[in-house]
Amino acid sequence: MSRRVIRLVLSIVMFMAATLGGMLATAGPAQADECYTWGRTLSEGMSGADVTQLQIRVAGHVDSGEILSVDGNFGPRTKAAVTKFQQAYGLAADGVAGSQTFSKIYALQDPDCTPIHFTYSELNKCNSTWEGGAVSAATAKSNALRTMWKLEAMRHALGDTPIVVSSGFRSYACNSAAGGASNSRHLYGDAADLVGNPSLCQLAQRARYHGFGGIFGPGYPDHNDHTHVDGRTSRSWSAPNCGI
């Protein structure tokens, strides 16, 4: 058998193996993950704890002013958020969360479920227990996780430019020491003060598209040195120097 024929046969074999491997990879379940593993494809009309976990991770991929409800029900707004997530990361954008979508989420998160560019310690410089705020420690920590996933979406939209969090969760004692308002969202664990580059106005303007109900920045009293974002369920924005 000539070398040309041998190369041809090998090429055919390699092509068939790659094709079969791709088919198996597409058809099979997404890889297991240390944090959370989805066991089924999710689409509009479905519900459950796995939908809730998905919503937490796509809640930062919404329209300006929109706040996605994390309620375990895969409705039209969740489908739109999944679609935006898929578009943001170059996936087939059909609003159905399958193996490709889950694999991307797995790649974006650490074993403790935080997104790869943010940590619990970054969102809590007050104490190590998450206690002493306006909600239970477990709720405060859960709220911080949701905030981090919104920040991850925002970071990616800003060209993967690092975002620096100067203050996150605060107990009542920490909030008082910081001069925070008596009803500060920091007490709930769902707030973050952002500083550095991008500029404060860029941060405030971009935050409008990532599910933050509260946005306060330059021009708002006591916010000329940082941009504040939080997870309140109603919209309250004010950064006059940034056109907000």
Backbone hydrogen bonds in HBPLUS format (Angstrom, degrees):
<---DONOR---> <-ACCEPTOR-->    atom                        ^
c    i                          cat <-CA-CA->   ^        H-A-AA   ^      H-
h    n   atom  resd res      DA  || num        DHA   H-A  angle D-A-AA Bond
n    s   type  num  typ     dist DA aas  dist angle  dist       angle   num
A0006-ILE N   A0002-SER O   3.03 MM   4  6.33 160.5  2.07 149.4 155.3     1
A0007-ARG N   A0003-ARG O   2.88 MM   4  6.10 161.4  1.92 150.7 155.0     2
A0008-LEU N   A0004-ARG O   3.00 MM   4  6.21 151.5  2.09 142.4 150.5     3
A0009-VAL N   A0005-VAL O   2.87 MM   4  6.15 163.8  1.89 155.7 159.2     4
A0010-LEU N   A0006-ILE O   2.93 MM   4  6.15 165.7  1.95 152.8 156.9     5
A0011-SER N   A0007-ARG O   2.90 MM   4  6.04 151.2  1.98 142.9 151.0     6
A0012-ILE N   A0008-LEU O   2.99 MM   4  6.28 156.0  2.05 149.7 155.6     7
A0013-VAL N   A0009-VAL O   2.97 MM   4  6.25 163.5  2.00 154.1 158.5     8
A0014-MET N   A0010-LEU O   2.90 MM   4  6.06 161.8  1.93 149.9 154.8     9
A0015-PHE N   A0011-SER O   2.92 MM   4  6.07 155.6  1.98 145.3 152.2    10
A0016-MET N   A0012-ILE O   2.94 MM   4  6.17 162.8  1.97 151.6 155.9    11
A0017-ALA N   A0013-VAL O   2.97 MM   4  6.16 155.4  2.03 146.9 153.8    12
A0018-ALA N   A0014-MET O   2.94 MM   4  6.12 157.7  1.99 146.8 152.7    13
A0019-THR N   A0015-PHE O   2.89 MM   4  6.08 158.8  1.93 150.0 156.2    14
A0020-LEU N   A0016-MET O   2.92 MM   4  6.05 165.0  1.94 147.7 151.9    15
A0021-GLY N   A0017-ALA O   2.86 MM   4  5.97 156.0  1.92 142.8 150.4    16
A0022-GLY N   A0018-ALA O   2.87 MM   4  6.07 152.3  1.95 144.7 151.9    17
A0023-MET N   A0019-THR O   2.96 MM   4  6.24 152.9  2.04 147.0 154.4    18
A0024-LEU N   A0020-LEU O   2.94 MM   4  6.19 158.1  1.98 149.9 155.7    19
A0025-ALA N   A0021-GLY O   2.90 MM   4  6.08 154.3  1.97 144.6 152.1    20
A0026-THR N   A0022-GLY O   2.96 MM   4  6.11 150.7  2.05 143.3 150.8    21
A0027-ALA N   A0023-MET O   2.93 MM   4  6.05 158.2  1.98 147.5 153.5    22
A0028-GLY N   A0024-LEU O   2.91 MM   4  5.79 150.9  2.00 146.3 152.7    23
A0042-LEU N   A0097-ALA O   2.88 MM  55  5.03 161.9  1.91 145.3 147.5    24
A0097-ALA N   A0042-LEU O   2.85 MM  55  5.03 148.1  1.95 158.1 160.7    25
A0046-MET N   A0043-SER O   3.19 MM   3  6.07 155.4  2.26 148.3 150.6    26
A0045-GLY N   A0074-PHE O   2.73 MM  29  5.47 167.9  1.74 161.2 161.2    27
A0074-PHE N   A0046-MET O   2.85 MM  28  5.34 168.4  1.87 168.3 168.2    28
A0048-GLY N   A0072-GLY O   2.95 MM  24  5.17 145.6  2.07 139.0 148.9    29
A0051-VAL N   A0048-GLY O   3.08 MM   3  5.32 131.2  2.33 101.1 113.7    30
A0052-THR N   A0048-GLY O   3.22 MM   4  6.65 153.4  2.29 145.9 153.1    31
A0053-GLN N   A0049-ALA O   3.03 MM   4  6.36 157.6  2.08 148.0 153.1    32
A0054-LEU N   A0050-ASP O   3.10 MM   4  6.28 149.0  2.20 135.9 144.0    33
A0055-GLN N   A0051-VAL O   2.84 MM   4  6.11 162.5  1.87 155.5 160.0    34
A0056-ILE N   A0052-THR O   3.05 MM   4  6.34 155.3  2.11 153.1 158.6    35
A0057-ARG N   A0054-LEU O   2.97 MM   3  5.32 125.1  2.28 104.8 118.6    36
A0058-VAL N   A0054-LEU O   3.10 MM   4  6.40 129.5  2.36 147.0 161.4    37
A0058-VAL N   A0055-GLN O   3.26 MM   3  5.20 138.9  2.44  96.4 107.3    38
A0059-ALA N   A0055-GLN O   2.95 MM   4  5.60 120.2  2.32 150.1 158.0    39
A0061-HIS N   A0058-VAL O   2.96 MM   3  5.51 162.4  1.99 125.0 126.7    40
A0066-GLU N   A0063-ASP O   3.04 MM   3  5.39 164.9  2.07 129.8 132.6    41
A0065-GLY N   A0208-ARG O   2.93 MM 143  5.67 160.4  1.97 156.6 156.7    42
A0075-GLY N   A0073-ASN O   3.06 MM   2  5.85 118.1  2.46 110.9  94.6    43
A0079-LYS N   A0075-GLY O   3.00 MM   4  6.31 158.1  2.05 153.4 160.2    44
A0080-ALA N   A0076-PRO O   2.94 MM   4  6.19 152.7  2.01 142.8 150.1    45
A0081-ALA N   A0077-ARG O   2.99 MM   4  6.20 151.1  2.08 139.3 146.8    46
A0082-VAL N   A0078-THR O   2.87 MM   4  6.13 159.6  1.91 154.1 159.3    47
A0083-THR N   A0079-LYS O   2.93 MM   4  6.13 156.4  1.98 146.3 153.1    48
A0084-LYS N   A0080-ALA O   2.97 MM   4  6.25 156.2  2.03 145.7 151.6    49
A0085-PHE N   A0081-ALA O   2.91 MM   4  6.15 154.0  1.98 146.7 154.2    50
A0086-GLN N   A0082-VAL O   2.89 MM   4  6.15 162.5  1.92 152.4 156.7    51
A0087-GLN N   A0083-THR O   2.89 MM   4  6.16 158.1  1.94 150.0 156.2    52
A0088-ALA N   A0084-LYS O   2.87 MM   4  6.01 155.0  1.93 146.0 152.9    53
A0089-TYR N   A0085-PHE O   3.23 MM   4  6.49 139.3  2.40 145.1 154.6    54
A0091-LEU N   A0086-GLN O   2.80 MM   5  4.76 166.7  1.82 149.3 146.4    55
A0090-GLY N   A0087-GLN O   3.31 MM   3  5.16 171.6  2.32 104.2 105.6    56
A0102-PHE N   A0098-GLY O   2.95 MM   4  6.16 169.0  1.96 163.1 166.7    57
A0103-SER N   A0099-SER O   2.84 MM   4  5.88 157.0  1.89 145.4 152.3    58
A0104-LYS N   A0100-GLN O   3.07 MM   4  6.29 150.3  2.17 142.9 150.1    59
A0105-ILE N   A0101-THR O   3.06 MM   4  6.39 155.9  2.12 147.0 153.7    60
A0106-TYR N   A0102-PHE O   2.82 MM   4  6.12 160.5  1.86 155.1 160.4    61
A0107-ALA N   A0103-SER O   3.02 MM   4  6.25 148.4  2.12 139.7 148.0    62
A0108-LEU N   A0104-LYS O   3.07 MM   4  6.30 127.5  2.36 137.2 151.2    63
A0108-LEU N   A0105-ILE O   2.94 MM   3  4.98 134.8  2.15  97.8 111.4    64
A0109-GLN N   A0106-TYR O   3.39 MM   3  5.47 161.1  2.42 101.2 106.6    65
A0116-ILE N   A0108-LEU O   2.76 MM   8  5.55 153.6  1.83 149.0 148.7    66
A0110-ASP N   A0114-THR O   2.81 MM   4  5.55 167.1  1.83 170.3 172.6    67
A0113-CYS N   A0110-ASP O   2.89 MM   3  5.37 154.9  1.95 128.4 129.1    68
A0118-PHE N   A0115-PRO O   3.08 MM   3  5.72 172.6  2.09 128.9 130.0    69
A0122-GLU N   A0119-THR O   3.14 MM   3  5.17 127.4  2.43  95.3 108.7    70
A0123-LEU N   A0119-THR O   3.24 MM   4  6.59 140.0  2.41 141.0 151.4    71
A0123-LEU N   A0120-TYR O   3.02 MM   3  5.13 127.2  2.31  98.0 112.1    72
A0124-ASN N   A0121-SER O   3.35 MM   3  5.00 156.1  2.41  91.4  98.1    73
A0169-PHE N   A0123-LEU O   2.73 MM  46  6.07 160.2  1.77 162.7 155.6    74
A0172-TYR N   A0132-GLY O   2.86 MM  40  6.07 156.2  1.92 145.6 141.0    75
A0134-ALA N   A0187-LEU O   2.92 MM  53  5.22 155.9  1.98 122.8 130.7    76
A0140-ALA N   A0136-SER O   2.93 MM   4  6.19 164.8  1.95 157.5 161.8    77
A0141-LYS N   A0137-ALA O   2.99 MM   4  6.16 160.4  2.03 149.6 154.5    78
A0142-SER N   A0138-ALA O   2.97 MM   4  6.12 154.3  2.04 142.9 150.4    79
A0143-ASN N   A0139-THR O   2.82 MM   4  6.03 157.2  1.87 152.1 158.2    80
A0144-ALA N   A0140-ALA O   3.00 MM   4  6.23 149.9  2.09 141.7 149.9    81
A0145-LEU N   A0141-LYS O   3.06 MM   4  6.36 149.9  2.16 143.6 151.1    82
A0146-ARG N   A0142-SER O   3.18 MM   4  6.52 156.7  2.23 148.1 153.2    83
A0147-THR N   A0143-ASN O   3.01 MM   4  6.30 152.1  2.09 145.5 153.5    84
A0148-MET N   A0144-ALA O   2.91 MM   4  6.19 154.8  1.97 150.2 156.7    85
A0149-TRP N   A0145-LEU O   3.15 MM   4  6.50 152.5  2.23 149.1 155.2    86
A0150-LYS N   A0146-ARG O   3.25 MM   4  6.55 149.1  2.35 142.5 150.3    87
A0151-LEU N   A0147-THR O   2.94 MM   4  6.24 155.3  2.00 150.1 157.7    88
A0152-GLU N   A0148-MET O   2.82 MM   4  6.08 143.4  1.95 143.8 154.4    89
A0153-ALA N   A0149-TRP O   3.18 MM   4  6.39 154.4  2.25 139.4 144.5    90
A0154-MET N   A0150-LYS O   2.99 MM   4  6.25 156.7  2.04 146.5 153.4    91
A0155-ARG N   A0151-LEU O   2.76 MM   4  5.92 157.6  1.81 149.2 155.2    92
A0156-HIS N   A0152-GLU O   3.06 MM   4  6.25 159.9  2.10 145.7 150.3    93
A0157-ALA N   A0153-ALA O   3.03 MM   4  6.27 155.7  2.09 144.7 151.4    94
A0158-LEU N   A0154-MET O   3.04 MM   4  6.27 133.8  2.26 142.2 154.3    95
A0158-LEU N   A0155-ARG O   3.17 MM   3  5.15 132.7  2.40  94.6 107.4    96
A0160-ASP N   A0155-ARG O   2.90 MM   5  5.10 131.6  2.13 138.0 142.8    97
A0159-GLY N   A0156-HIS O   3.04 MM   3  5.28 145.3  2.16 115.7 115.7    98
A0195-VAL N   A0164-VAL O   3.06 MM  31  5.61 156.4  2.12 149.0 155.7    99
A0166-SER N   A0193-ASP O   2.78 MM  27  5.52 155.5  1.84 153.6 160.7   100
A0193-ASP N   A0167-SER O   2.85 MM  26  5.15 157.2  1.90 151.8 157.7   101
A0170-ARG N   A0186-HIS O   2.99 MM  16  5.34 151.1  2.07 127.4 124.8   102
A0175-ASN N   A0171-SER O   2.81 MM   4  5.96 157.9  1.86 152.7 159.6   103
A0176-SER N   A0172-TYR O   2.94 MM   4  6.06 155.5  2.00 144.2 150.3   104
A0177-ALA N   A0173-ALA O   3.05 MM   4  6.27 157.9  2.10 145.7 151.7   105
A0178-ALA N   A0174-CYS O   3.00 MM   4  6.18 139.3  2.17 139.9 150.5   106
A0180-GLY N   A0175-ASN O   2.87 MM   5  5.10 162.7  1.90 159.5 155.4   107
A0179-GLY N   A0176-SER O   3.08 MM   3  5.07 153.6  2.16 100.0 108.3   108
A0184-SER N   A0181-ALA O   3.08 MM   3  4.96 155.7  2.14 116.7 113.3   109
A0187-LEU N   A0184-SER O   3.15 MM   3  5.79 156.2  2.21 113.2 118.8   110
A0188-TYR N   A0185-ARG O   2.89 MM   3  5.28 155.7  1.95 111.6 119.5   111
A0189-GLY N   A0186-HIS O   3.22 MM   3  5.18 153.8  2.30  99.1 106.9   112
A0231-GLY N   A0190-ASP O   3.05 MM  41  5.32 126.6  2.34 126.4 141.7   113
A0192-ALA N   A0229-VAL O   2.88 MM  37  5.51 153.4  1.95 159.6 164.5   114
A0229-VAL N   A0192-ALA O   2.98 MM  37  5.51 158.7  2.03 152.5 159.4   115
A0194-LEU N   A0227-THR O   2.71 MM  33  5.07 169.3  1.72 147.5 151.3   116
A0227-THR N   A0194-LEU O   2.95 MM  33  5.07 161.2  1.98 143.5 149.8   117
A0203-LEU N   A0199-SER O   2.98 MM   4  6.27 156.6  2.03 153.3 159.7   118
A0204-ALA N   A0200-LEU O   2.97 MM   4  6.20 159.4  2.01 145.8 151.2   119
A0205-GLN N   A0201-CYS O   2.85 MM   4  5.96 165.2  1.87 152.6 156.8   120
A0206-ARG N   A0202-GLN O   2.95 MM   4  5.96 160.5  1.99 144.9 150.6   121
A0207-ALA N   A0203-LEU O   2.97 MM   4  5.97 148.6  2.07 143.5 151.8   122
A0209-TYR N   A0206-ARG O   3.05 MM   3  5.89 165.4  2.07 126.2 129.6   123
A0210-HIS N   A0207-ALA O   3.20 MM   3  5.36 163.7  2.23 117.2 116.1   124
A0213-GLY N   A0230-ASP O   3.10 MM  17  6.12 121.2  2.46 144.8 157.4   125
A0236-SER N   A0213-GLY O   2.74 MM  23  6.03 161.6  1.77 161.8 158.7   126
A0214-GLY N   A0230-ASP O   3.31 MM  16  4.84 175.6  2.31 122.4 123.7   127
A0230-ASP N   A0214-GLY O   2.89 MM  16  4.84 140.1  2.05 137.7 137.6   128
A0215-ILE N   A0236-SER O   3.12 MM  21  6.53 157.5  2.17 142.6 145.2   129
A0238-SER N   A0215-ILE O   2.81 MM  23  6.27 150.8  1.89 157.2 167.0   130
A0216-PHE N   A0228-HIS O   2.89 MM  12  5.01 158.7  1.93 141.1 147.0   131
A0228-HIS N   A0216-PHE O   2.67 MM  12  5.01 167.5  1.68 164.7 163.6   132
A0217-GLY N   A0238-SER O   3.08 MM  21  6.51 153.3  2.15 133.6 137.9   133
A0220-TYR N   A0217-GLY O   2.93 MM   3  5.75 162.0  1.96 152.7 158.0   134
A0241-ASN N   A0218-PRO O   3.00 MM  23  5.39 152.0  2.08 132.9 136.2   135
A0223-HIS N   A0220-TYR O   2.98 MM   3  5.51 140.5  2.14 154.9 148.8   136
A0242-CYS N   A0239-ALA O   2.75 MM   3  5.44 158.5  1.80 126.9 134.5   137
A0244-ILE N   A0239-ALA O   3.21 MM   5  4.81 164.7  2.23 124.8 121.9   138
A0243-GLY N   A0240-PRO O   3.19 MM   3  5.15 169.2  2.20 107.3 109.0   139
